[in-house]
Amino acid sequence: MINILNYSVHIYEVLKMFNMMKCNVSKTSMETNIKLVKDETEKVVDNTMYMQKIGSLTQCTCIIKQLNIIVNI
């Protein structure tokens, strides 16, 4: 049997690691039909940190989908 508690702890740790504990919940990852423009005044983004965030959050979404399947069975 899958330990649901470990998944919850993992998701909590990911949110804590990236300072996202107070993030807003959304059904979609970003607004649709929005035109993105480059902001020349913004600081340069660390590509490695960005990839870690995206990878970790993607893994969390997969875990949540697995939890929904387990709970609904």
PDB file of N, CA, C, O and CB in Angstrom:
ATOM      1  N   MET A   1       0.834  -1.188   0.000  1.00  0.00           N
ATOM      2  CA  MET A   1       0.000   0.000   0.000  1.00  0.00           C
ATOM      3  C   MET A   1       0.880   1.254   0.000  1.00  0.00           C
ATOM      4  O   MET A   1       1.944   1.278   0.620  1.00  0.00           O
ATOM      5  CB  MET A   1      -0.950  -0.003   1.218  1.00  0.00           C
ATOM      6  N   ILE A   2       0.431   2.268  -0.687  1.00  0.00           N
ATOM      7  CA  ILE A   2       1.181   3.505  -0.798  1.00  0.00           C
ATOM      8  C   ILE A   2       0.976   4.336   0.466  1.00  0.00           C
ATOM      9  O   ILE A   2      -0.145   4.481   0.953  1.00  0.00           O
ATOM     10  CB  ILE A   2       0.752   4.298  -2.055  1.00  0.00           C
ATOM     11  N   ASN A   3       2.061   4.871   0.982  1.00  0.00           N
ATOM     12  CA  ASN A   3       1.984   5.676   2.200  1.00  0.00           C
ATOM     13  C   ASN A   3       1.636   7.123   1.833  1.00  0.00           C
ATOM     14  O   ASN A   3       2.505   7.893   1.424  1.00  0.00           O
ATOM     15  CB  ASN A   3       3.328   5.615   2.991  1.00  0.00           C
ATOM     16  N   ILE A   4       0.366   7.481   1.982  1.00  0.00           N
ATOM     17  CA  ILE A   4      -0.116   8.808   1.611  1.00  0.00           C
ATOM     18  C   ILE A   4       0.542   9.885   2.459  1.00  0.00           C
ATOM     19  O   ILE A   4       0.762  10.997   1.981  1.00  0.00           O
ATOM     20  CB  ILE A   4      -1.634   8.883   1.753  1.00  0.00           C
ATOM     21  N   LEU A   5       0.857   9.573   3.703  1.00  0.00           N
ATOM     22  CA  LEU A   5       1.484  10.549   4.588  1.00  0.00           C
ATOM     23  C   LEU A   5       2.836  11.007   4.047  1.00  0.00           C
ATOM     24  O   LEU A   5       3.167  12.190   4.130  1.00  0.00           O
ATOM     25  CB  LEU A   5       1.653   9.960   5.986  1.00  0.00           C
ATOM     26  N   ASN A   6       3.618  10.082   3.494  1.00  0.00           N
ATOM     27  CA  ASN A   6       4.920  10.449   2.921  1.00  0.00           C
ATOM     28  C   ASN A   6       4.750  11.397   1.743  1.00  0.00           C
ATOM     29  O   ASN A   6       5.555  12.312   1.571  1.00  0.00           O
ATOM     30  CB  ASN A   6       5.686   9.195   2.478  1.00  0.00           C
ATOM     31  N   TYR A   7       3.703  11.195   0.917  1.00  0.00           N
ATOM     32  CA  TYR A   7       3.447  12.100  -0.203  1.00  0.00           C
ATOM     33  C   TYR A   7       3.133  13.501   0.309  1.00  0.00           C
ATOM     34  O   TYR A   7       3.635  14.490  -0.225  1.00  0.00           O
ATOM     35  CB  TYR A   7       2.286  11.575  -1.073  1.00  0.00           C
ATOM     36  N   SER A   8       2.308  13.582   1.337  1.00  0.00           N
ATOM     37  CA  SER A   8       1.944  14.884   1.893  1.00  0.00           C
ATOM     38  C   SER A   8       3.170  15.602   2.441  1.00  0.00           C
ATOM     39  O   SER A   8       3.326  16.809   2.250  1.00  0.00           O
ATOM     40  CB  SER A   8       0.891  14.722   2.996  1.00  0.00           C
ATOM     41  N   VAL A   9       4.027  14.871   3.112  1.00  0.00           N
ATOM     42  CA  VAL A   9       5.258  15.452   3.661  1.00  0.00           C
ATOM     43  C   VAL A   9       6.153  15.941   2.520  1.00  0.00           C
ATOM     44  O   VAL A   9       6.737  17.021   2.613  1.00  0.00           O
ATOM     45  CB  VAL A   9       6.016  14.412   4.541  1.00  0.00           C
ATOM     46  N   HIS A  10       6.263  15.163   1.457  1.00  0.00           N
ATOM     47  CA  HIS A  10       7.092  15.546   0.316  1.00  0.00           C
ATOM     48  C   HIS A  10       6.573  16.834  -0.325  1.00  0.00           C
ATOM     49  O   HIS A  10       7.353  17.740  -0.620  1.00  0.00           O
ATOM     50  CB  HIS A  10       7.131  14.412  -0.725  1.00  0.00           C
ATOM     51  N   ILE A  11       5.263  16.917  -0.540  1.00  0.00           N
ATOM     52  CA  ILE A  11       4.679  18.115  -1.142  1.00  0.00           C
ATOM     53  C   ILE A  11       4.909  19.318  -0.229  1.00  0.00           C
ATOM     54  O   ILE A  11       5.254  20.400  -0.704  1.00  0.00           O
ATOM     55  CB  ILE A  11       3.163  17.916  -1.407  1.00  0.00           C
ATOM     56  N   TYR A  12       4.723  19.136   1.067  1.00  0.00           N
ATOM     57  CA  TYR A  12       4.957  20.207   2.034  1.00  0.00           C
ATOM     58  C   TYR A  12       6.405  20.691   1.965  1.00  0.00           C
ATOM     59  O   TYR A  12       6.660  21.895   1.966  1.00  0.00           O
ATOM     60  CB  TYR A  12       4.623  19.727   3.458  1.00  0.00           C
ATOM     61  N   GLU A  13       7.343  19.762   1.905  1.00  0.00           N
ATOM     62  CA  GLU A  13       8.769  20.126   1.862  1.00  0.00           C
ATOM     63  C   GLU A  13       9.115  20.875   0.573  1.00  0.00           C
ATOM     64  O   GLU A  13       9.913  21.811   0.601  1.00  0.00           O
ATOM     65  CB  GLU A  13       9.647  18.866   1.987  1.00  0.00           C
ATOM     66  N   VAL A  14       8.530  20.477  -0.545  1.00  0.00           N
ATOM     67  CA  VAL A  14       8.781  21.171  -1.820  1.00  0.00           C
ATOM     68  C   VAL A  14       8.264  22.604  -1.732  1.00  0.00           C
ATOM     69  O   VAL A  14       8.973  23.540  -2.102  1.00  0.00           O
ATOM     70  CB  VAL A  14       8.102  20.419  -3.010  1.00  0.00           C
ATOM     71  N   LEU A  15       7.049  22.783  -1.250  1.00  0.00           N
ATOM     72  CA  LEU A  15       6.496  24.133  -1.121  1.00  0.00           C
ATOM     73  C   LEU A  15       7.324  24.984  -0.168  1.00  0.00           C
ATOM     74  O   LEU A  15       7.540  26.169  -0.418  1.00  0.00           O
ATOM     75  CB  LEU A  15       5.048  24.071  -0.636  1.00  0.00           C
ATOM     76  N   LYS A  16       7.785  24.386   0.913  1.00  0.00           N
ATOM     77  CA  LYS A  16       8.609  25.101   1.897  1.00  0.00           C
ATOM     78  C   LYS A  16       9.968  25.475   1.296  1.00  0.00           C
ATOM     79  O   LYS A  16      10.458  26.583   1.513  1.00  0.00           O
ATOM     80  CB  LYS A  16       8.807  24.238   3.169  1.00  0.00           C
ATOM     81  N   MET A  17      10.573  24.557   0.544  1.00  0.00           N
ATOM     82  CA  MET A  17      11.896  24.783  -0.034  1.00  0.00           C
ATOM     83  C   MET A  17      11.894  25.974  -1.001  1.00  0.00           C
ATOM     84  O   MET A  17      12.871  26.721  -1.069  1.00  0.00           O
ATOM     85  CB  MET A  17      12.375  23.521  -0.758  1.00  0.00           C
ATOM     86  N   PHE A  18      10.801  26.148  -1.743  1.00  0.00           N
ATOM     87  CA  PHE A  18      10.738  27.218  -2.734  1.00  0.00           C
ATOM     88  C   PHE A  18       9.921  28.422  -2.261  1.00  0.00           C
ATOM     89  O   PHE A  18       9.473  29.229  -3.075  1.00  0.00           O
ATOM     90  CB  PHE A  18      10.155  26.685  -4.018  1.00  0.00           C
ATOM     91  N   ASN A  19       9.726  28.539  -0.939  1.00  0.00           N
ATOM     92  CA  ASN A  19       8.982  29.670  -0.352  1.00  0.00           C
ATOM     93  C   ASN A  19       7.610  29.850  -0.988  1.00  0.00           C
ATOM     94  O   ASN A  19       7.223  30.962  -1.346  1.00  0.00           O
ATOM     95  CB  ASN A  19       9.782  30.961  -0.500  1.00  0.00           C
ATOM     96  N   MET A  20       6.880  28.750  -1.124  1.00  0.00           N
ATOM     97  CA  MET A  20       5.564  28.790  -1.745  1.00  0.00           C
ATOM     98  C   MET A  20       4.459  28.352  -0.784  1.00  0.00           C
ATOM     99  O   MET A  20       3.393  27.922  -1.223  1.00  0.00           O
ATOM    100  CB  MET A  20       5.549  27.913  -2.978  1.00  0.00           C
ATOM    101  N   MET A  21       4.704  28.458   0.510  1.00  0.00           N
ATOM    102  CA  MET A  21       3.723  28.021   1.496  1.00  0.00           C
ATOM    103  C   MET A  21       2.442  28.854   1.450  1.00  0.00           C
ATOM    104  O   MET A  21       1.370  28.359   1.801  1.00  0.00           O
ATOM    105  CB  MET A  21       4.327  28.085   2.883  1.00  0.00           C
ATOM    106  N   LYS A  22       2.542  30.097   1.026  1.00  0.00           N
ATOM    107  CA  LYS A  22       1.366  30.967   0.969  1.00  0.00           C
ATOM    108  C   LYS A  22       0.920  31.223  -0.467  1.00  0.00           C
ATOM    109  O   LYS A  22       0.334  32.265  -0.760  1.00  0.00           O
ATOM    110  CB  LYS A  22       1.657  32.291   1.663  1.00  0.00           C
ATOM    111  N   CYS A  23       1.195  30.284  -1.354  1.00  0.00           N
ATOM    112  CA  CYS A  23       0.814  30.470  -2.753  1.00  0.00           C
ATOM    113  C   CYS A  23      -0.693  30.313  -2.930  1.00  0.00           C
ATOM    114  O   CYS A  23      -1.356  29.659  -2.126  1.00  0.00           O
ATOM    115  CB  CYS A  23       1.560  29.473  -3.649  1.00  0.00           C
ATOM    116  N   ASN A  24      -1.220  30.910  -3.977  1.00  0.00           N
ATOM    117  CA  ASN A  24      -2.645  30.830  -4.285  1.00  0.00           C
ATOM    118  C   ASN A  24      -2.924  29.581  -5.123  1.00  0.00           C
ATOM    119  O   ASN A  24      -2.159  29.241  -6.026  1.00  0.00           O
ATOM    120  CB  ASN A  24      -3.118  32.104  -5.029  1.00  0.00           C
ATOM    121  N   VAL A  25      -4.007  28.921  -4.815  1.00  0.00           N
ATOM    122  CA  VAL A  25      -4.405  27.723  -5.542  1.00  0.00           C
ATOM    123  C   VAL A  25      -5.074  28.129  -6.851  1.00  0.00           C
ATOM    124  O   VAL A  25      -5.827  29.102  -6.897  1.00  0.00           O
ATOM    125  CB  VAL A  25      -5.355  26.843  -4.686  1.00  0.00           C
ATOM    126  N   SER A  26      -4.792  27.376  -7.914  1.00  0.00           N
ATOM    127  CA  SER A  26      -5.374  27.666  -9.214  1.00  0.00           C
ATOM    128  C   SER A  26      -5.644  26.362  -9.950  1.00  0.00           C
ATOM    129  O   SER A  26      -4.898  25.395  -9.793  1.00  0.00           O
ATOM    130  CB  SER A  26      -4.447  28.581 -10.042  1.00  0.00           C
ATOM    131  N   LYS A  27      -6.705  26.327 -10.753  1.00  0.00           N
ATOM    132  CA  LYS A  27      -7.001  25.127 -11.528  1.00  0.00           C
ATOM    133  C   LYS A  27      -6.034  24.974 -12.697  1.00  0.00           C
ATOM    134  O   LYS A  27      -5.727  23.853 -13.103  1.00  0.00           O
ATOM    135  CB  LYS A  27      -8.441  25.165 -12.039  1.00  0.00           C
ATOM    136  N   THR A  28      -5.554  26.086 -13.239  1.00  0.00           N
ATOM    137  CA  THR A  28      -4.578  26.045 -14.330  1.00  0.00           C
ATOM    138  C   THR A  28      -3.275  26.644 -13.845  1.00  0.00           C
ATOM    139  O   THR A  28      -3.253  27.449 -12.913  1.00  0.00           O
ATOM    140  CB  THR A  28      -5.098  26.801 -15.585  1.00  0.00           C
ATOM    141  N   SER A  29      -2.200  26.247 -14.480  1.00  0.00           N
ATOM    142  CA  SER A  29      -0.886  26.716 -14.035  1.00  0.00           C
ATOM    143  C   SER A  29      -0.645  28.190 -14.343  1.00  0.00           C
ATOM    144  O   SER A  29       0.177  28.836 -13.693  1.00  0.00           O
ATOM    145  CB  SER A  29       0.197  25.887 -14.677  1.00  0.00           C
ATOM    146  N   MET A  30      -1.352  28.718 -15.323  1.00  0.00           N
ATOM    147  CA  MET A  30      -1.238  30.146 -15.610  1.00  0.00           C
ATOM    148  C   MET A  30      -2.467  30.593 -16.379  1.00  0.00           C
ATOM    149  O   MET A  30      -3.239  29.772 -16.872  1.00  0.00           O
ATOM    150  CB  MET A  30       0.055  30.458 -16.409  1.00  0.00           C
ATOM    151  N   GLU A  31      -2.636  31.878 -16.475  1.00  0.00           N
ATOM    152  CA  GLU A  31      -3.787  32.413 -17.201  1.00  0.00           C
ATOM    153  C   GLU A  31      -3.695  32.032 -18.673  1.00  0.00           C
ATOM    154  O   GLU A  31      -2.608  31.976 -19.249  1.00  0.00           O
ATOM    155  CB  GLU A  31      -3.872  33.948 -17.045  1.00  0.00           C
ATOM    156  N   THR A  32      -4.839  31.776 -19.261  1.00  0.00           N
ATOM    157  CA  THR A  32      -4.861  31.442 -20.683  1.00  0.00           C
ATOM    158  C   THR A  32      -5.009  32.715 -21.510  1.00  0.00           C
ATOM    159  O   THR A  32      -5.507  33.736 -21.036  1.00  0.00           O
ATOM    160  CB  THR A  32      -6.010  30.452 -20.999  1.00  0.00           C
ATOM    161  N   ASN A  33      -4.561  32.622 -22.755  1.00  0.00           N
ATOM    162  CA  ASN A  33      -4.667  33.731 -23.724  1.00  0.00           C
ATOM    163  C   ASN A  33      -4.004  35.012 -23.238  1.00  0.00           C
ATOM    164  O   ASN A  33      -4.506  36.108 -23.485  1.00  0.00           O
ATOM    165  CB  ASN A  33      -6.122  34.012 -24.030  1.00  0.00           C
ATOM    166  N   ILE A  34      -2.888  34.874 -22.553  1.00  0.00           N
ATOM    167  CA  ILE A  34      -2.158  36.051 -22.082  1.00  0.00           C
ATOM    168  C   ILE A  34      -0.897  36.215 -22.936  1.00  0.00           C
ATOM    169  O   ILE A  34      -0.211  35.238 -23.238  1.00  0.00           O
ATOM    170  CB  ILE A  34      -1.795  35.922 -20.558  1.00  0.00           C
ATOM    171  N   LYS A  35      -0.607  37.431 -23.312  1.00  0.00           N
ATOM    172  CA  LYS A  35       0.581  37.702 -24.114  1.00  0.00           C
ATOM    173  C   LYS A  35       1.732  38.029 -23.166  1.00  0.00           C
ATOM    174  O   LYS A  35       1.635  38.954 -22.359  1.00  0.00           O
ATOM    175  CB  LYS A  35       0.330  38.874 -25.126  1.00  0.00           C
ATOM    176  N   LEU A  36       2.810  37.276 -23.265  1.00  0.00           N
ATOM    177  CA  LEU A  36       3.977  37.493 -22.418  1.00  0.00           C
ATOM    178  C   LEU A  36       4.944  38.451 -23.102  1.00  0.00           C
ATOM    179  O   LEU A  36       5.183  38.358 -24.305  1.00  0.00           O
ATOM    180  CB  LEU A  36       4.676  36.155 -22.097  1.00  0.00           C
ATOM    181  N   VAL A  37       5.490  39.365 -22.323  1.00  0.00           N
ATOM    182  CA  VAL A  37       6.477  40.305 -22.840  1.00  0.00           C
ATOM    183  C   VAL A  37       7.708  40.264 -21.948  1.00  0.00           C
ATOM    184  O   VAL A  37       7.611  40.027 -20.744  1.00  0.00           O
ATOM    185  CB  VAL A  37       5.896  41.746 -22.918  1.00  0.00           C
ATOM    186  N   LYS A  38       8.851  40.495 -22.544  1.00  0.00           N
ATOM    187  CA  LYS A  38      10.100  40.487 -21.792  1.00  0.00           C
ATOM    188  C   LYS A  38      10.233  41.783 -21.001  1.00  0.00           C
ATOM    189  O   LYS A  38      10.050  42.875 -21.540  1.00  0.00           O
ATOM    190  CB  LYS A  38      11.310  40.298 -22.736  1.00  0.00           C
ATOM    191  N   ASP A  39      10.549  41.649 -19.736  1.00  0.00           N
ATOM    192  CA  ASP A  39      10.753  42.802 -18.862  1.00  0.00           C
ATOM    193  C   ASP A  39      12.256  43.026 -18.732  1.00  0.00           C
ATOM    194  O   ASP A  39      12.949  42.253 -18.071  1.00  0.00           O
ATOM    195  CB  ASP A  39      10.084  42.587 -17.452  1.00  0.00           C
ATOM    196  N   GLU A  40      12.747  44.060 -19.349  1.00  0.00           N
ATOM    197  CA  GLU A  40      14.185  44.344 -19.368  1.00  0.00           C
ATOM    198  C   GLU A  40      14.720  44.747 -17.990  1.00  0.00           C
ATOM    199  O   GLU A  40      15.926  44.672 -17.759  1.00  0.00           O
ATOM    200  CB  GLU A  40      14.480  45.448 -20.372  1.00  0.00           C
ATOM    201  N   THR A  41      13.842  45.173 -17.071  1.00  0.00           N
ATOM    202  CA  THR A  41      14.294  45.636 -15.762  1.00  0.00           C
ATOM    203  C   THR A  41      14.426  44.496 -14.751  1.00  0.00           C
ATOM    204  O   THR A  41      15.031  44.681 -13.695  1.00  0.00           O
ATOM    205  CB  THR A  41      13.338  46.681 -15.230  1.00  0.00           C
ATOM    206  N   GLU A  42      13.876  43.333 -15.053  1.00  0.00           N
ATOM    207  CA  GLU A  42      13.934  42.204 -14.121  1.00  0.00           C
ATOM    208  C   GLU A  42      15.336  41.613 -14.074  1.00  0.00           C
ATOM    209  O   GLU A  42      16.088  41.681 -15.047  1.00  0.00           O
ATOM    210  CB  GLU A  42      12.920  41.122 -14.520  1.00  0.00           C
ATOM    211  N   LYS A  43      15.674  41.035 -12.930  1.00  0.00           N
ATOM    212  CA  LYS A  43      16.975  40.389 -12.784  1.00  0.00           C
ATOM    213  C   LYS A  43      16.967  39.051 -13.547  1.00  0.00           C
ATOM    214  O   LYS A  43      15.909  38.490 -13.832  1.00  0.00           O
ATOM    215  CB  LYS A  43      17.316  40.168 -11.272  1.00  0.00           C
ATOM    216  N   VAL A  44      18.144  38.570 -13.859  1.00  0.00           N
ATOM    217  CA  VAL A  44      18.298  37.325 -14.599  1.00  0.00           C
ATOM    218  C   VAL A  44      17.879  36.150 -13.714  1.00  0.00           C
ATOM    219  O   VAL A  44      18.213  36.104 -12.530  1.00  0.00           O
ATOM    220  CB  VAL A  44      19.761  37.151 -15.089  1.00  0.00           C
ATOM    221  N   VAL A  45      17.153  35.213 -14.294  1.00  0.00           N
ATOM    222  CA  VAL A  45      16.665  34.043 -13.552  1.00  0.00           C
ATOM    223  C   VAL A  45      17.721  32.951 -13.577  1.00  0.00           C
ATOM    224  O   VAL A  45      18.345  32.704 -14.609  1.00  0.00           O
ATOM    225  CB  VAL A  45      15.325  33.520 -14.147  1.00  0.00           C
ATOM    226  N   ASP A  46      17.918  32.301 -12.443  1.00  0.00           N
ATOM    227  CA  ASP A  46      18.832  31.173 -12.347  1.00  0.00           C
ATOM    228  C   ASP A  46      18.172  29.961 -13.005  1.00  0.00           C
ATOM    229  O   ASP A  46      17.192  29.429 -12.483  1.00  0.00           O
ATOM    230  CB  ASP A  46      19.208  30.874 -10.856  1.00  0.00           C
ATOM    231  N   ASN A  47      18.699  29.527 -14.137  1.00  0.00           N
ATOM    232  CA  ASN A  47      18.093  28.424 -14.893  1.00  0.00           C
ATOM    233  C   ASN A  47      18.015  27.134 -14.088  1.00  0.00           C
ATOM    234  O   ASN A  47      17.027  26.405 -14.183  1.00  0.00           O
ATOM    235  CB  ASN A  47      18.877  28.176 -16.163  1.00  0.00           C
ATOM    236  N   THR A  48      19.037  26.844 -13.302  1.00  0.00           N
ATOM    237  CA  THR A  48      19.054  25.610 -12.513  1.00  0.00           C
ATOM    238  C   THR A  48      17.940  25.633 -11.471  1.00  0.00           C
ATOM    239  O   THR A  48      17.226  24.643 -11.312  1.00  0.00           O
ATOM    240  CB  THR A  48      20.427  25.419 -11.826  1.00  0.00           C
ATOM    241  N   MET A  49      17.783  26.737 -10.767  1.00  0.00           N
ATOM    242  CA  MET A  49      16.730  26.856  -9.760  1.00  0.00           C
ATOM    243  C   MET A  49      15.357  26.757 -10.415  1.00  0.00           C
ATOM    244  O   MET A  49      14.455  26.113  -9.879  1.00  0.00           O
ATOM    245  CB  MET A  49      16.861  28.185  -8.990  1.00  0.00           C
ATOM    246  N   TYR A  50      15.198  27.397 -11.580  1.00  0.00           N
ATOM    247  CA  TYR A  50      13.931  27.349 -12.301  1.00  0.00           C
ATOM    248  C   TYR A  50      13.572  25.903 -12.667  1.00  0.00           C
ATOM    249  O   TYR A  50      12.435  25.474 -12.474  1.00  0.00           O
ATOM    250  CB  TYR A  50      14.001  28.223 -13.571  1.00  0.00           C
ATOM    251  N   MET A  51      14.536  25.167 -13.189  1.00  0.00           N
ATOM    252  CA  MET A  51      14.293  23.776 -13.577  1.00  0.00           C
ATOM    253  C   MET A  51      13.977  22.910 -12.358  1.00  0.00           C
ATOM    254  O   MET A  51      13.143  22.009 -12.442  1.00  0.00           O
ATOM    255  CB  MET A  51      15.510  23.210 -14.324  1.00  0.00           C
ATOM    256  N   GLN A  52      14.631  23.173 -11.232  1.00  0.00           N
ATOM    257  CA  GLN A  52      14.337  22.432 -10.004  1.00  0.00           C
ATOM    258  C   GLN A  52      12.912  22.693  -9.546  1.00  0.00           C
ATOM    259  O   GLN A  52      12.205  21.765  -9.150  1.00  0.00           O
ATOM    260  CB  GLN A  52      15.325  22.810  -8.893  1.00  0.00           C
ATOM    261  N   LYS A  53      12.487  23.947  -9.596  1.00  0.00           N
ATOM    262  CA  LYS A  53      11.124  24.286  -9.199  1.00  0.00           C
ATOM    263  C   LYS A  53      10.110  23.596 -10.107  1.00  0.00           C
ATOM    264  O   LYS A  53       9.176  22.954  -9.626  1.00  0.00           O
ATOM    265  CB  LYS A  53      10.917  25.808  -9.232  1.00  0.00           C
ATOM    266  N   ILE A  54      10.294  23.726 -11.404  1.00  0.00           N
ATOM    267  CA  ILE A  54       9.346  23.138 -12.358  1.00  0.00           C
ATOM    268  C   ILE A  54       9.304  21.625 -12.195  1.00  0.00           C
ATOM    269  O   ILE A  54       8.222  21.039 -12.173  1.00  0.00           O
ATOM    270  CB  ILE A  54       9.726  23.510 -13.809  1.00  0.00           C
ATOM    271  N   GLY A  55      10.459  20.986 -12.081  1.00  0.00           N
ATOM    272  CA  GLY A  55      10.511  19.534 -11.912  1.00  0.00           C
ATOM    273  C   GLY A  55       9.838  19.077 -10.628  1.00  0.00           C
ATOM    274  O   GLY A  55       9.083  18.104 -10.627  1.00  0.00           O
ATOM    275  N   SER A  56      10.110  19.773  -9.542  1.00  0.00           N
ATOM    276  CA  SER A  56       9.529  19.407  -8.254  1.00  0.00           C
ATOM    277  C   SER A  56       8.018  19.608  -8.244  1.00  0.00           C
ATOM    278  O   SER A  56       7.280  18.759  -7.746  1.00  0.00           O
ATOM    279  CB  SER A  56      10.169  20.221  -7.137  1.00  0.00           C
ATOM    280  N   LEU A  57       7.558  20.729  -8.792  1.00  0.00           N
ATOM    281  CA  LEU A  57       6.123  21.000  -8.821  1.00  0.00           C
ATOM    282  C   LEU A  57       5.391  20.051  -9.766  1.00  0.00           C
ATOM    283  O   LEU A  57       4.255  19.662  -9.498  1.00  0.00           O
ATOM    284  CB  LEU A  57       5.868  22.446  -9.236  1.00  0.00           C
ATOM    285  N   THR A  58       6.036  19.678 -10.868  1.00  0.00           N
ATOM    286  CA  THR A  58       5.444  18.697 -11.778  1.00  0.00           C
ATOM    287  C   THR A  58       5.298  17.358 -11.077  1.00  0.00           C
ATOM    288  O   THR A  58       4.274  16.689 -11.214  1.00  0.00           O
ATOM    289  CB  THR A  58       6.297  18.543 -13.053  1.00  0.00           C
ATOM    290  N   GLN A  59       6.313  16.970 -10.333  1.00  0.00           N
ATOM    291  CA  GLN A  59       6.248  15.722  -9.574  1.00  0.00           C
ATOM    292  C   GLN A  59       5.111  15.774  -8.557  1.00  0.00           C
ATOM    293  O   GLN A  59       4.412  14.781  -8.357  1.00  0.00           O
ATOM    294  CB  GLN A  59       7.589  15.450  -8.864  1.00  0.00           C
ATOM    295  N   CYS A  60       4.923  16.916  -7.921  1.00  0.00           N
ATOM    296  CA  CYS A  60       3.835  17.064  -6.941  1.00  0.00           C
ATOM    297  C   CYS A  60       2.475  16.907  -7.616  1.00  0.00           C
ATOM    298  O   CYS A  60       1.571  16.293  -7.051  1.00  0.00           O
ATOM    299  CB  CYS A  60       3.922  18.437  -6.237  1.00  0.00           C
ATOM    300  N   THR A  61       2.326  17.458  -8.821  1.00  0.00           N
ATOM    301  CA  THR A  61       1.039  17.312  -9.506  1.00  0.00           C
ATOM    302  C   THR A  61       0.776  15.856  -9.859  1.00  0.00           C
ATOM    303  O   THR A  61      -0.368  15.404  -9.810  1.00  0.00           O
ATOM    304  CB  THR A  61       1.002  18.176 -10.773  1.00  0.00           C
ATOM    305  N   CYS A  62       1.819  15.123 -10.213  1.00  0.00           N
ATOM    306  CA  CYS A  62       1.653  13.685 -10.492  1.00  0.00           C
ATOM    307  C   CYS A  62       1.263  12.934  -9.226  1.00  0.00           C
ATOM    308  O   CYS A  62       0.419  12.039  -9.269  1.00  0.00           O
ATOM    309  CB  CYS A  62       2.953  13.088 -11.082  1.00  0.00           C
ATOM    310  N   ILE A  63       1.867  13.289  -8.112  1.00  0.00           N
ATOM    311  CA  ILE A  63       1.549  12.653  -6.833  1.00  0.00           C
ATOM    312  C   ILE A  63       0.094  12.916  -6.472  1.00  0.00           C
ATOM    313  O   ILE A  63      -0.616  12.010  -6.036  1.00  0.00           O
ATOM    314  CB  ILE A  63       2.484  13.166  -5.714  1.00  0.00           C
ATOM    315  N   ILE A  64      -0.350  14.164  -6.654  1.00  0.00           N
ATOM    316  CA  ILE A  64      -1.736  14.507  -6.325  1.00  0.00           C
ATOM    317  C   ILE A  64      -2.704  13.716  -7.206  1.00  0.00           C
ATOM    318  O   ILE A  64      -3.736  13.251  -6.723  1.00  0.00           O
ATOM    319  CB  ILE A  64      -1.975  16.026  -6.495  1.00  0.00           C
ATOM    320  N   LYS A  65      -2.382  13.561  -8.484  1.00  0.00           N
ATOM    321  CA  LYS A  65      -3.239  12.762  -9.373  1.00  0.00           C
ATOM    322  C   LYS A  65      -3.304  11.322  -8.893  1.00  0.00           C
ATOM    323  O   LYS A  65      -4.376  10.717  -8.914  1.00  0.00           O
ATOM    324  CB  LYS A  65      -2.721  12.813 -10.827  1.00  0.00           C
ATOM    325  N   GLN A  66      -2.166  10.753  -8.455  1.00  0.00           N
ATOM    326  CA  GLN A  66      -2.137   9.388  -7.947  1.00  0.00           C
ATOM    327  C   GLN A  66      -2.983   9.281  -6.681  1.00  0.00           C
ATOM    328  O   GLN A  66      -3.699   8.298  -6.493  1.00  0.00           O
ATOM    329  CB  GLN A  66      -0.687   8.943  -7.667  1.00  0.00           C
ATOM    330  N   LEU A  67      -2.902  10.288  -5.815  1.00  0.00           N
ATOM    331  CA  LEU A  67      -3.695  10.283  -4.590  1.00  0.00           C
ATOM    332  C   LEU A  67      -5.188  10.335  -4.918  1.00  0.00           C
ATOM    333  O   LEU A  67      -5.987   9.663  -4.266  1.00  0.00           O
ATOM    334  CB  LEU A  67      -3.302  11.469  -3.688  1.00  0.00           C
ATOM    335  N   ASN A  68      -5.566  11.122  -5.913  1.00  0.00           N
ATOM    336  CA  ASN A  68      -6.975  11.194  -6.303  1.00  0.00           C
ATOM    337  C   ASN A  68      -7.481   9.855  -6.813  1.00  0.00           C
ATOM    338  O   ASN A  68      -8.614   9.465  -6.532  1.00  0.00           O
ATOM    339  CB  ASN A  68      -7.177  12.263  -7.369  1.00  0.00           C
ATOM    340  N   ILE A  69      -6.645   9.158  -7.558  1.00  0.00           N
ATOM    341  CA  ILE A  69      -7.026   7.832  -8.064  1.00  0.00           C
ATOM    342  C   ILE A  69      -7.172   6.852  -6.907  1.00  0.00           C
ATOM    343  O   ILE A  69      -8.132   6.083  -6.863  1.00  0.00           O
ATOM    344  CB  ILE A  69      -5.980   7.308  -9.081  1.00  0.00           C
ATOM    345  N   ILE A  70      -6.234   6.875  -5.976  1.00  0.00           N
ATOM    346  CA  ILE A  70      -6.284   5.957  -4.839  1.00  0.00           C
ATOM    347  C   ILE A  70      -7.524   6.213  -3.994  1.00  0.00           C
ATOM    348  O   ILE A  70      -8.219   5.274  -3.604  1.00  0.00           O
ATOM    349  CB  ILE A  70      -5.021   6.095  -3.980  1.00  0.00           C
ATOM    350  N   VAL A  71      -7.799   7.473  -3.713  1.00  0.00           N
ATOM    351  CA  VAL A  71      -8.935   7.816  -2.862  1.00  0.00           C
ATOM    352  C   VAL A  71     -10.255   7.487  -3.546  1.00  0.00           C
ATOM    353  O   VAL A  71     -11.204   7.064  -2.884  1.00  0.00           O
ATOM    354  CB  VAL A  71      -8.892   9.296  -2.489  1.00  0.00           C
ATOM    355  N   ASN A  72     -10.329   7.674  -4.848  1.00  0.00           N
ATOM    356  CA  ASN A  72     -11.576   7.453  -5.576  1.00  0.00           C
ATOM    357  C   ASN A  72     -11.848   5.987  -5.891  1.00  0.00           C
ATOM    358  O   ASN A  72     -12.966   5.649  -6.280  1.00  0.00           O
ATOM    359  CB  ASN A  72     -11.556   8.234  -6.852  1.00  0.00           C
ATOM    360  N   ILE A  73     -10.872   5.117  -5.737  1.00  0.00           N
ATOM    361  CA  ILE A  73     -11.080   3.686  -6.051  1.00  0.00           C
ATOM    362  C   ILE A  73     -11.902   3.034  -5.044  1.00  0.00           C
ATOM    363  O   ILE A  73     -12.175   1.838  -5.149  1.00  0.00           O
ATOM    364  CB  ILE A  73      -9.793   2.953  -6.167  1.00  0.00           C
TER     365      ILE A  73
END
